[in-house]
Amino acid sequence: MERIVSLPTGVDLAIDDVGPSESGRVVVFVHGFPETKYSWRHQLPALADAGYRAIALDCRGYGGSSKPDAVDAYGIEHVVADVMSLIDVEGLESPVLVGHDWGSIVMWSAAVMHPDGFRAVASLNVPYRGWSVGFPRIDYIRENLMDRFGYVVYFQEVGRAEERFAADPGEWLARMYAPLAGRPDFLSDEELTQFVSAFSAGGIRGPLNYYRNIDANHDTLAQYENASIEVPVLMVIADGDPVLPATLVEGMERWIPQLTVVPIANAGHWVQQERPAEVNAALLQFLDGLS
C-alpha cells in the first residue's frame, strides 16, 4: 500500500507498506541514487509473503516525498532523522534496516548514531570500514580517485548536472544504470519508464544534493569514527560491482562482530534489481535466523 507519512522533521515521505501490519517483524528499506522505493519492488512482496511487514520509503528529494530547496537540507543528520522519525511515527519497534548505495550510507549512519534503534541491519554493496559517510572528502577524491569517483566531483557544481539531466532524462538515467550493471537487461522498458517518470516529475537536484554534503557529513559523523556495530549485520556483495569491489568487505569483523557476508555472482551495482531471487533468499535466511 502506497501512502504519505508526515514527519516531525518537516517533510512528508512516500512509502510502500506491505505485509501484516500487526507483525512484530518489520523491515525498512532505504534506496540509493538514482533510484526510488521502486527499486525494492522485488523484495517487498517476497518478505510480505514470508510474514514480514516490509516498508520502503522515497528519501527526501525523491519520488513522492518532500523536496527541500536548500543544499544543506540533505545532510546525513537530516536524512537519518527522517528514517528515525518514520520509525517513531509508525510505532515500529526495533525494525531491521536495509540499505543500498546511498541508502546503505544512511543505514550505517543510523546504526552508529542510534545503536539501540535496530534489531539488525543489512547493506547491499556498500561496506562499513569504521566510518559511515561512504565517500572520502571531495579534495581527496579530486586528487586520488577520479577514475572511480569522478562523477562525485562533477556533481558538486549546482546546476551543471541538472542541466544535462533536463536535456534528456531517459538517456541520463540509462547512462547511470548501464555501466554499473552486471546484467545489462535488469530493467525492462516498463521498469526504466517508472524511474524516468519519477525523476522527470521531481527533478534531480534533491538527489544530487546528497553528494554536495559529503564534506559536511564528514564533520557531522567524525565523532562516530571507528564505532562498532553490535547488532547482527548482513553484508551482500556483488562480484561485478565496478565501483565497490567485493574485496572491501575483508576485515569488516573488526567493527562488526556479528557479520554475515553473502556474495552474489554475476551481479553489478544494482544487485537487488539484477539478482532479486538471490538477494531475497539471502535476506530471508538472515531475517529468519534472528532470535
C-alpha positions as protocol buffer text, in pm:
chain_id: "A"
residue {
  index: 1
  type: MET
  ca { x: 0 y: 0 z: 0 }
}
residue {
  index: 2
  type: GLU
  ca { x: 142 y: 337 z: -101 }
}
residue {
  index: 3
  type: ARG
  ca { x: 79 y: 635 z: 126 }
}
residue {
  index: 4
  type: ILE
  ca { x: 226 y: 958 z: 256 }
}
residue {
  index: 5
  type: VAL
  ca { x: 356 y: 995 z: 612 }
}
residue {
  index: 6
  type: SER
  ca { x: 403 y: 1343 z: 760 }
}
residue {
  index: 7
  type: LEU
  ca { x: 703 y: 1363 z: 993 }
}
residue {
  index: 8
  type: PRO
  ca { x: 812 y: 1597 z: 1274 }
}
residue {
  index: 9
  type: THR
  ca { x: 1123 y: 1668 z: 1065 }
}
residue {
  index: 10
  type: GLY
  ca { x: 901 y: 1881 z: 842 }
}
residue {
  index: 11
  type: VAL
  ca { x: 898 y: 1650 z: 541 }
}
residue {
  index: 12
  type: ASP
  ca { x: 641 y: 1411 z: 401 }
}
residue {
  index: 13
  type: LEU
  ca { x: 771 y: 1070 z: 300 }
}
residue {
  index: 14
  type: ALA
  ca { x: 606 y: 850 z: 40 }
}
residue {
  index: 15
  type: ILE
  ca { x: 621 y: 488 z: 149 }
}
residue {
  index: 16
  type: ASP
  ca { x: 517 y: 145 z: 26 }
}
residue {
  index: 17
  type: ASP
  ca { x: 392 y: -60 z: 321 }
}
residue {
  index: 18
  type: VAL
  ca { x: 311 y: -428 z: 265 }
}
residue {
  index: 19
  type: GLY
  ca { x: 267 y: -737 z: 476 }
}
residue {
  index: 20
  type: PRO
  ca { x: 79 y: -792 z: 802 }
}
residue {
  index: 21
  type: SER
  ca { x: 53 y: -462 z: 990 }
}
residue {
  index: 22
  type: GLU
  ca { x: 36 y: -645 z: 1322 }
}
residue {
  index: 23
  type: SER
  ca { x: 360 y: -830 z: 1255 }
}
residue {
  index: 24
  type: GLY
  ca { x: 632 y: -771 z: 1509 }
}
residue {
  index: 25
  type: ARG
  ca { x: 884 y: -846 z: 1236 }
}
residue {
  index: 26
  type: VAL
  ca { x: 939 y: -522 z: 1045 }
}
residue {
  index: 27
  type: VAL
  ca { x: 1196 y: -443 z: 775 }
}
residue {
  index: 28
  type: VAL
  ca { x: 1256 y: -89 z: 647 }
}
residue {
  index: 29
  type: PHE
  ca { x: 1427 y: -39 z: 309 }
}
residue {
  index: 30
  type: VAL
  ca { x: 1627 y: 271 z: 208 }
}
residue {
  index: 31
  type: HIS
  ca { x: 1713 y: 317 z: -160 }
}
residue {
  index: 32
  type: GLY
  ca { x: 2017 y: 465 z: -330 }
}
residue {
  index: 33
  type: PHE
  ca { x: 2099 y: 705 z: -616 }
}
residue {
  index: 34
  type: PRO
  ca { x: 1943 y: 747 z: -864 }
}
residue {
  index: 35
  type: GLU
  ca { x: 1662 y: 521 z: -752 }
}
residue {
  index: 36
  type: THR
  ca { x: 1336 y: 536 z: -556 }
}
residue {
  index: 37
  type: LYS
  ca { x: 1142 y: 297 z: -336 }
}
residue {
  index: 38
  type: TYR
  ca { x: 1051 y: 124 z: -662 }
}
residue {
  index: 39
  type: SER
  ca { x: 1400 y: -29 z: -659 }
}
residue {
  index: 40
  type: TRP
  ca { x: 1275 y: -262 z: -381 }
}
residue {
  index: 41
  type: ARG
  ca { x: 979 y: -388 z: -588 }
}
residue {
  index: 42
  type: HIS
  ca { x: 1116 y: -744 z: -587 }
}
residue {
  index: 43
  type: GLN
  ca { x: 1192 y: -757 z: -215 }
}
residue {
  index: 44
  type: LEU
  ca { x: 873 y: -619 z: -59 }
}
residue {
  index: 45
  type: PRO
  ca { x: 629 y: -886 z: -182 }
}
residue {
  index: 46
  type: ALA
  ca { x: 875 y: -1166 z: -105 }
}
residue {
  index: 47
  type: LEU
  ca { x: 909 y: -1052 z: 256 }
}
residue {
  index: 48
  type: ALA
  ca { x: 536 y: -990 z: 291 }
}
residue {
  index: 49
  type: ASP
  ca { x: 465 y: -1343 z: 169 }
}
residue {
  index: 50
  type: ALA
  ca { x: 702 y: -1469 z: 438 }
}
residue {
  index: 51
  type: GLY
  ca { x: 508 y: -1287 z: 712 }
}
residue {
  index: 52
  type: TYR
  ca { x: 718 y: -973 z: 747 }
}
residue {
  index: 53
  type: ARG
  ca { x: 592 y: -618 z: 734 }
}
residue {
  index: 54
  type: ALA
  ca { x: 809 y: -452 z: 470 }
}
residue {
  index: 55
  type: ILE
  ca { x: 830 y: -75 z: 425 }
}
residue {
  index: 56
  type: ALA
  ca { x: 1022 y: 108 z: 152 }
}
residue {
  index: 57
  type: LEU
  ca { x: 1048 y: 486 z: 152 }
}
residue {
  index: 58
  type: ASP
  ca { x: 1126 y: 755 z: -100 }
}
residue {
  index: 59
  type: CYS
  ca { x: 1404 y: 951 z: 71 }
}
residue {
  index: 60
  type: ARG
  ca { x: 1365 y: 1328 z: 91 }
}
residue {
  index: 61
  type: GLY
  ca { x: 1423 y: 1477 z: -253 }
}
residue {
  index: 62
  type: TYR
  ca { x: 1299 y: 1166 z: -431 }
}
residue {
  index: 63
  type: GLY
  ca { x: 976 y: 1039 z: -582 }
}
residue {
  index: 64
  type: GLY
  ca { x: 665 y: 1132 z: -390 }
}
residue {
  index: 65
  type: SER
  ca { x: 848 y: 1271 z: -86 }
}
residue {
  index: 66
  type: SER
  ca { x: 917 y: 1634 z: 3 }
}
residue {
  index: 67
  type: LYS
  ca { x: 1195 y: 1810 z: -183 }
}
residue {
  index: 68
  type: PRO
  ca { x: 1353 y: 2088 z: 27 }
}
residue {
  index: 69
  type: ASP
  ca { x: 1536 y: 2358 z: -168 }
}
residue {
  index: 70
  type: ALA
  ca { x: 1848 y: 2412 z: 45 }
}
residue {
  index: 71
  type: VAL
  ca { x: 2158 y: 2203 z: -26 }
}
residue {
  index: 72
  type: ASP
  ca { x: 2228 y: 2156 z: 344 }
}
residue {
  index: 73
  type: ALA
  ca { x: 1878 y: 2012 z: 395 }
}
residue {
  index: 74
  type: TYR
  ca { x: 2024 y: 1689 z: 254 }
}
residue {
  index: 75
  type: GLY
  ca { x: 2295 y: 1646 z: 517 }
}
residue {
  index: 76
  type: ILE
  ca { x: 2317 y: 1299 z: 666 }
}
residue {
  index: 77
  type: GLU
  ca { x: 2176 y: 1410 z: 1001 }
}
residue {
  index: 78
  type: HIS
  ca { x: 1851 y: 1516 z: 833 }
}
residue {
  index: 79
  type: VAL
  ca { x: 1810 y: 1202 z: 626 }
}
residue {
  index: 80
  type: VAL
  ca { x: 1877 y: 980 z: 928 }
}
residue {
  index: 81
  type: ALA
  ca { x: 1628 y: 1189 z: 1128 }
}
residue {
  index: 82
  type: ASP
  ca { x: 1366 y: 1117 z: 862 }
}
residue {
  index: 83
  type: VAL
  ca { x: 1419 y: 743 z: 900 }
}
residue {
  index: 84
  type: MET
  ca { x: 1410 y: 756 z: 1279 }
}
residue {
  index: 85
  type: SER
  ca { x: 1100 y: 978 z: 1274 }
}
residue {
  index: 86
  type: LEU
  ca { x: 925 y: 739 z: 1037 }
}
residue {
  index: 87
  type: ILE
  ca { x: 1001 y: 451 z: 1274 }
}
residue {
  index: 88
  type: ASP
  ca { x: 864 y: 652 z: 1565 }
}
residue {
  index: 89
  type: VAL
  ca { x: 552 y: 781 z: 1389 }
}
residue {
  index: 90
  type: GLU
  ca { x: 466 y: 434 z: 1261 }
}
residue {
  index: 91
  type: GLY
  ca { x: 530 y: 276 z: 1601 }
}
residue {
  index: 92
  type: LEU
  ca { x: 786 y: 31 z: 1464 }
}
residue {
  index: 93
  type: GLU
  ca { x: 969 y: -147 z: 1744 }
}
residue {
  index: 94
  type: SER
  ca { x: 1331 y: -244 z: 1671 }
}
residue {
  index: 95
  type: PRO
  ca { x: 1295 y: -288 z: 1293 }
}
residue {
  index: 96
  type: VAL
  ca { x: 1562 y: -430 z: 1066 }
}
residue {
  index: 97
  type: LEU
  ca { x: 1706 y: -154 z: 844 }
}
residue {
  index: 98
  type: VAL
  ca { x: 1822 y: -242 z: 491 }
}
residue {
  index: 99
  type: GLY
  ca { x: 2008 y: -6 z: 260 }
}
residue {
  index: 100
  type: HIS
  ca { x: 2167 y: 0 z: -84 }
}
residue {
  index: 101
  type: ASP
  ca { x: 2408 y: 259 z: -230 }
}
residue {
  index: 102
  type: TRP
  ca { x: 2328 y: 592 z: -58 }
}
residue {
  index: 103
  type: GLY
  ca { x: 2065 y: 403 z: 137 }
}
residue {
  index: 104
  type: SER
  ca { x: 2349 y: 199 z: 289 }
}
residue {
  index: 105
  type: ILE
  ca { x: 2527 y: 519 z: 390 }
}
residue {
  index: 106
  type: VAL
  ca { x: 2204 y: 626 z: 560 }
}
residue {
  index: 107
  type: MET
  ca { x: 2171 y: 283 z: 720 }
}
residue {
  index: 108
  type: TRP
  ca { x: 2530 y: 270 z: 852 }
}
residue {
  index: 109
  type: SER
  ca { x: 2496 y: 625 z: 984 }
}
residue {
  index: 110
  type: ALA
  ca { x: 2169 y: 543 z: 1158 }
}
residue {
  index: 111
  type: ALA
  ca { x: 2327 y: 232 z: 1308 }
}
residue {
  index: 112
  type: VAL
  ca { x: 2615 y: 424 z: 1469 }
}
residue {
  index: 113
  type: MET
  ca { x: 2405 y: 727 z: 1567 }
}
residue {
  index: 114
  type: HIS
  ca { x: 2126 y: 513 z: 1716 }
}
residue {
  index: 115
  type: PRO
  ca { x: 2293 y: 188 z: 1825 }
}
residue {
  index: 116
  type: ASP
  ca { x: 1986 y: 68 z: 2016 }
}
residue {
  index: 117
  type: GLY
  ca { x: 1740 y: 154 z: 1741 }
}
residue {
  index: 118
  type: PHE
  ca { x: 1752 y: -162 z: 1531 }
}
residue {
  index: 119
  type: ARG
  ca { x: 1719 y: -536 z: 1571 }
}
residue {
  index: 120
  type: ALA
  ca { x: 1967 y: -583 z: 1287 }
}
residue {
  index: 121
  type: VAL
  ca { x: 2087 y: -407 z: 972 }
}
residue {
  index: 122
  type: ALA
  ca { x: 2176 y: -510 z: 618 }
}
residue {
  index: 123
  type: SER
  ca { x: 2377 y: -345 z: 343 }
}
residue {
  index: 124
  type: LEU
  ca { x: 2386 y: -419 z: -27 }
}
residue {
  index: 125
  type: ASN
  ca { x: 2718 y: -344 z: -198 }
}
residue {
  index: 126
  type: VAL
  ca { x: 2841 y: -70 z: 41 }
}
residue {
  index: 127
  type: PRO
  ca { x: 3076 y: -195 z: 317 }
}
residue {
  index: 128
  type: TYR
  ca { x: 3143 y: -45 z: 659 }
}
residue {
  index: 129
  type: ARG
  ca { x: 3509 y: 27 z: 729 }
}
residue {
  index: 130
  type: GLY
  ca { x: 3484 y: 219 z: 1055 }
}
residue {
  index: 131
  type: TRP
  ca { x: 3325 y: 528 z: 907 }
}
residue {
  index: 132
  type: SER
  ca { x: 2974 y: 560 z: 775 }
}
residue {
  index: 133
  type: VAL
  ca { x: 2997 y: 865 z: 549 }
}
residue {
  index: 134
  type: GLY
  ca { x: 3058 y: 647 z: 244 }
}
residue {
  index: 135
  type: PHE
  ca { x: 3295 y: 872 z: 47 }
}
residue {
  index: 136
  type: PRO
  ca { x: 3631 y: 1035 z: 116 }
}
residue {
  index: 137
  type: ARG
  ca { x: 3635 y: 1414 z: 124 }
}
residue {
  index: 138
  type: ILE
  ca { x: 3598 y: 1587 z: -210 }
}
residue {
  index: 139
  type: ASP
  ca { x: 3958 y: 1712 z: -229 }
}
residue {
  index: 140
  type: TYR
  ca { x: 4086 y: 1360 z: -172 }
}
residue {
  index: 141
  type: ILE
  ca { x: 3861 y: 1225 z: -446 }
}
residue {
  index: 142
  type: ARG
  ca { x: 3977 y: 1500 z: -680 }
}
residue {
  index: 143
  type: GLU
  ca { x: 4342 y: 1420 z: -616 }
}
residue {
  index: 144
  type: ASN
  ca { x: 4333 y: 1040 z: -594 }
}
residue {
  index: 145
  type: LEU
  ca { x: 4010 y: 875 z: -705 }
}
residue {
  index: 146
  type: MET
  ca { x: 3887 y: 1048 z: -1019 }
}
residue {
  index: 147
  type: ASP
  ca { x: 3896 y: 718 z: -1208 }
}
residue {
  index: 148
  type: ARG
  ca { x: 3630 y: 571 z: -977 }
}
residue {
  index: 149
  type: PHE
  ca { x: 3452 y: 871 z: -830 }
}
residue {
  index: 150
  type: GLY
  ca { x: 3497 y: 1148 z: -1084 }
}
residue {
  index: 151
  type: TYR
  ca { x: 3120 y: 1179 z: -1110 }
}
residue {
  index: 152
  type: VAL
  ca { x: 3111 y: 1287 z: -745 }
}
residue {
  index: 153
  type: VAL
  ca { x: 3329 y: 1588 z: -827 }
}
residue {
  index: 154
  type: TYR
  ca { x: 3119 y: 1662 z: -1135 }
}
residue {
  index: 155
  type: PHE
  ca { x: 2806 y: 1670 z: -918 }
}
residue {
  index: 156
  type: GLN
  ca { x: 2945 y: 1940 z: -686 }
}
residue {
  index: 157
  type: GLU
  ca { x: 2863 y: 2235 z: -914 }
}
residue {
  index: 158
  type: VAL
  ca { x: 2498 y: 2322 z: -860 }
}
residue {
  index: 159
  type: GLY
  ca { x: 2309 y: 2333 z: -1189 }
}
residue {
  index: 160
  type: ARG
  ca { x: 2561 y: 2162 z: -1414 }
}
residue {
  index: 161
  type: ALA
  ca { x: 2437 y: 1804 z: -1384 }
}
residue {
  index: 162
  type: GLU
  ca { x: 2078 y: 1927 z: -1351 }
}
residue {
  index: 163
  type: GLU
  ca { x: 2102 y: 2095 z: -1690 }
}
residue {
  index: 164
  type: ARG
  ca { x: 2246 y: 1783 z: -1851 }
}
residue {
  index: 165
  type: PHE
  ca { x: 1970 y: 1571 z: -1694 }
}
residue {
  index: 166
  type: ALA
  ca { x: 1691 y: 1804 z: -1810 }
}
residue {
  index: 167
  type: ALA
  ca { x: 1809 y: 1777 z: -2172 }
}
residue {
  index: 168
  type: ASP
  ca { x: 1723 y: 1405 z: -2182 }
}
residue {
  index: 169
  type: PRO
  ca { x: 1622 y: 1239 z: -1852 }
}
residue {
  index: 170
  type: GLY
  ca { x: 1591 y: 892 z: -2002 }
}
residue {
  index: 171
  type: GLU
  ca { x: 1934 y: 897 z: -2161 }
}
residue {
  index: 172
  type: TRP
  ca { x: 2090 y: 1045 z: -1846 }
}
residue {
  index: 173
  type: LEU
  ca { x: 1947 y: 771 z: -1624 }
}
residue {
  index: 174
  type: ALA
  ca { x: 2038 y: 496 z: -1869 }
}
residue {
  index: 175
  type: ARG
  ca { x: 2397 y: 621 z: -1866 }
}
residue {
  index: 176
  type: MET
  ca { x: 2395 y: 595 z: -1486 }
}
residue {
  index: 177
  type: TYR
  ca { x: 2246 y: 246 z: -1474 }
}
residue {
  index: 178
  type: ALA
  ca { x: 2405 y: 55 z: -1760 }
}
residue {
  index: 179
  type: PRO
  ca { x: 2782 y: 95 z: -1691 }
}
residue {
  index: 180
  type: LEU
  ca { x: 2743 y: -30 z: -1333 }
}
residue {
  index: 181
  type: ALA
  ca { x: 2524 y: -328 z: -1414 }
}
residue {
  index: 182
  type: GLY
  ca { x: 2648 y: -684 z: -1422 }
}
residue {
  index: 183
  type: ARG
  ca { x: 2327 y: -778 z: -1602 }
}
residue {
  index: 184
  type: PRO
  ca { x: 2253 y: -506 z: -1859 }
}
residue {
  index: 185
  type: ASP
  ca { x: 1895 y: -621 z: -1915 }
}
residue {
  index: 186
  type: PHE
  ca { x: 1797 y: -595 z: -1548 }
}
residue {
  index: 187
  type: LEU
  ca { x: 1546 y: -319 z: -1628 }
}
residue {
  index: 188
  type: SER
  ca { x: 1263 y: -377 z: -1871 }
}
residue {
  index: 189
  type: ASP
  ca { x: 1143 y: -81 z: -2076 }
}
residue {
  index: 190
  type: GLU
  ca { x: 845 y: -51 z: -1844 }
}
residue {
  index: 191
  type: GLU
  ca { x: 1064 y: -53 z: -1534 }
}
residue {
  index: 192
  type: LEU
  ca { x: 1300 y: 208 z: -1674 }
}
residue {
  index: 193
  type: THR
  ca { x: 999 y: 422 z: -1757 }
}
residue {
  index: 194
  type: GLN
  ca { x: 898 y: 414 z: -1389 }
}
residue {
  index: 195
  type: PHE
  ca { x: 1229 y: 571 z: -1290 }
}
residue {
  index: 196
  type: VAL
  ca { x: 1232 y: 818 z: -1579 }
}
residue {
  index: 197
  type: SER
  ca { x: 880 y: 934 z: -1492 }
}
residue {
  index: 198
  type: ALA
  ca { x: 964 y: 978 z: -1124 }
}
residue {
  index: 199
  type: PHE
  ca { x: 1277 y: 1183 z: -1188 }
}
residue {
  index: 200
  type: SER
  ca { x: 1123 y: 1381 z: -1474 }
}
residue {
  index: 201
  type: ALA
  ca { x: 843 y: 1486 z: -1239 }
}
residue {
  index: 202
  type: GLY
  ca { x: 1056 y: 1552 z: -931 }
}
residue {
  index: 203
  type: GLY
  ca { x: 1384 y: 1664 z: -1080 }
}
residue {
  index: 204
  type: ILE
  ca { x: 1734 y: 1554 z: -992 }
}
residue {
  index: 205
  type: ARG
  ca { x: 1852 y: 1844 z: -771 }
}
residue {
  index: 206
  type: GLY
  ca { x: 1747 y: 1694 z: -439 }
}
residue {
  index: 207
  type: PRO
  ca { x: 1920 y: 1361 z: -512 }
}
residue {
  index: 208
  type: LEU
  ca { x: 2235 y: 1541 z: -629 }
}
residue {
  index: 209
  type: ASN
  ca { x: 2239 y: 1747 z: -309 }
}
residue {
  index: 210
  type: TYR
  ca { x: 2327 y: 1433 z: -114 }
}
residue {
  index: 211
  type: TYR
  ca { x: 2666 y: 1442 z: -288 }
}
residue {
  index: 212
  type: ARG
  ca { x: 2705 y: 1811 z: -212 }
}
residue {
  index: 213
  type: ASN
  ca { x: 2704 y: 1731 z: 159 }
}
residue {
  index: 214
  type: ILE
  ca { x: 2987 y: 1478 z: 160 }
}
residue {
  index: 215
  type: ASP
  ca { x: 3237 y: 1707 z: 335 }
}
residue {
  index: 216
  type: ALA
  ca { x: 2973 y: 1832 z: 579 }
}
residue {
  index: 217
  type: ASN
  ca { x: 2881 y: 1471 z: 654 }
}
residue {
  index: 218
  type: HIS
  ca { x: 3242 y: 1401 z: 748 }
}
residue {
  index: 219
  type: ASP
  ca { x: 3223 y: 1676 z: 1008 }
}
residue {
  index: 220
  type: THR
  ca { x: 2886 y: 1555 z: 1137 }
}
residue {
  index: 221
  type: LEU
  ca { x: 2998 y: 1194 z: 1172 }
}
residue {
  index: 222
  type: ALA
  ca { x: 3356 y: 1246 z: 1289 }
}
residue {
  index: 223
  type: GLN
  ca { x: 3258 y: 1159 z: 1646 }
}
residue {
  index: 224
  type: TYR
  ca { x: 3146 y: 812 z: 1530 }
}
residue {
  index: 225
  type: GLU
  ca { x: 3471 y: 716 z: 1358 }
}
residue {
  index: 226
  type: ASN
  ca { x: 3563 y: 353 z: 1429 }
}
residue {
  index: 227
  type: ALA
  ca { x: 3233 y: 293 z: 1607 }
}
residue {
  index: 228
  type: SER
  ca { x: 3143 y: -73 z: 1633 }
}
residue {
  index: 229
  type: ILE
  ca { x: 2806 y: -210 z: 1527 }
}
residue {
  index: 230
  type: GLU
  ca { x: 2696 y: -469 z: 1779 }
}
residue {
  index: 231
  type: VAL
  ca { x: 2370 y: -588 z: 1620 }
}
residue {
  index: 232
  type: PRO
  ca { x: 2366 y: -866 z: 1359 }
}
residue {
  index: 233
  type: VAL
  ca { x: 2469 y: -739 z: 1016 }
}
residue {
  index: 234
  type: LEU
  ca { x: 2410 y: -885 z: 670 }
}
residue {
  index: 235
  type: MET
  ca { x: 2654 y: -771 z: 403 }
}
residue {
  index: 236
  type: VAL
  ca { x: 2553 y: -861 z: 46 }
}
residue {
  index: 237
  type: ILE
  ca { x: 2834 y: -819 z: -206 }
}
residue {
  index: 238
  type: ALA
  ca { x: 2821 y: -838 z: -587 }
}
residue {
  index: 239
  type: ASP
  ca { x: 3117 y: -976 z: -775 }
}
residue {
  index: 240
  type: GLY
  ca { x: 3068 y: -743 z: -1070 }
}
residue {
  index: 241
  type: ASP
  ca { x: 3032 y: -405 z: -899 }
}
residue {
  index: 242
  type: PRO
  ca { x: 3290 y: -183 z: -1077 }
}
residue {
  index: 243
  type: VAL
  ca { x: 3280 y: 89 z: -810 }
}
residue {
  index: 244
  type: LEU
  ca { x: 3267 y: -118 z: -491 }
}
residue {
  index: 245
  type: PRO
  ca { x: 3480 y: -433 z: -532 }
}
residue {
  index: 246
  type: ALA
  ca { x: 3387 y: -729 z: -316 }
}
residue {
  index: 247
  type: THR
  ca { x: 3732 y: -725 z: -151 }
}
residue {
  index: 248
  type: LEU
  ca { x: 3623 y: -421 z: 50 }
}
residue {
  index: 249
  type: VAL
  ca { x: 3439 y: -650 z: 291 }
}
residue {
  index: 250
  type: GLU
  ca { x: 3765 y: -805 z: 407 }
}
residue {
  index: 251
  type: GLY
  ca { x: 3833 y: -713 z: 769 }
}
residue {
  index: 252
  type: MET
  ca { x: 3486 y: -577 z: 847 }
}
residue {
  index: 253
  type: GLU
  ca { x: 3478 y: -807 z: 1151 }
}
residue {
  index: 254
  type: ARG
  ca { x: 3699 y: -551 z: 1325 }
}
residue {
  index: 255
  type: TRP
  ca { x: 3393 y: -330 z: 1366 }
}
residue {
  index: 256
  type: ILE
  ca { x: 3112 y: -583 z: 1328 }
}
residue {
  index: 257
  type: PRO
  ca { x: 3134 y: -892 z: 1549 }
}
residue {
  index: 258
  type: GLN
  ca { x: 2806 y: -1042 z: 1422 }
}
residue {
  index: 259
  type: LEU
  ca { x: 2872 y: -1025 z: 1048 }
}
residue {
  index: 260
  type: THR
  ca { x: 2722 y: -1243 z: 776 }
}
residue {
  index: 261
  type: VAL
  ca { x: 2863 y: -1195 z: 425 }
}
residue {
  index: 262
  type: VAL
  ca { x: 2671 y: -1328 z: 124 }
}
residue {
  index: 263
  type: PRO
  ca { x: 2832 y: -1298 z: -222 }
}
residue {
  index: 264
  type: ILE
  ca { x: 2605 y: -1273 z: -526 }
}
residue {
  index: 265
  type: ALA
  ca { x: 2757 y: -1390 z: -853 }
}
residue {
  index: 266
  type: ASN
  ca { x: 2708 y: -1229 z: -1193 }
}
residue {
  index: 267
  type: ALA
  ca { x: 2570 y: -908 z: -1047 }
}
residue {
  index: 268
  type: GLY
  ca { x: 2674 y: -545 z: -1054 }
}
residue {
  index: 269
  type: HIS
  ca { x: 2590 y: -240 z: -851 }
}
residue {
  index: 270
  type: TRP
  ca { x: 2209 y: -271 z: -874 }
}
residue {
  index: 271
  type: VAL
  ca { x: 2217 y: -614 z: -714 }
}
residue {
  index: 272
  type: GLN
  ca { x: 1864 y: -626 z: -568 }
}
residue {
  index: 273
  type: GLN
  ca { x: 1722 y: -549 z: -912 }
}
residue {
  index: 274
  type: GLU
  ca { x: 1970 y: -759 z: -1110 }
}
residue {
  index: 275
  type: ARG
  ca { x: 1951 y: -1071 z: -893 }
}
residue {
  index: 276
  type: PRO
  ca { x: 1628 y: -1040 z: -693 }
}
residue {
  index: 277
  type: ALA
  ca { x: 1582 y: -1411 z: -621 }
}
residue {
  index: 278
  type: GLU
  ca { x: 1931 y: -1446 z: -474 }
}
residue {
  index: 279
  type: VAL
  ca { x: 1902 y: -1125 z: -272 }
}
residue {
  index: 280
  type: ASN
  ca { x: 1559 y: -1225 z: -140 }
}
residue {
  index: 281
  type: ALA
  ca { x: 1693 y: -1564 z: -34 }
}
residue {
  index: 282
  type: ALA
  ca { x: 1984 y: -1401 z: 149 }
}
residue {
  index: 283
  type: LEU
  ca { x: 1756 y: -1154 z: 325 }
}
residue {
  index: 284
  type: LEU
  ca { x: 1504 y: -1416 z: 432 }
}
residue {
  index: 285
  type: GLN
  ca { x: 1768 y: -1654 z: 560 }
}
residue {
  index: 286
  type: PHE
  ca { x: 1925 y: -1373 z: 761 }
}
residue {
  index: 287
  type: LEU
  ca { x: 1591 y: -1247 z: 895 }
}
residue {
  index: 288
  type: ASP
  ca { x: 1464 y: -1592 z: 982 }
}
residue {
  index: 289
  type: GLY
  ca { x: 1786 y: -1656 z: 1174 }
}
residue {
  index: 290
  type: LEU
  ca { x: 1735 y: -1362 z: 1408 }
}
residue {
  index: 291
  type: SER
  ca { x: 1626 y: -1479 z: 1751 }
}
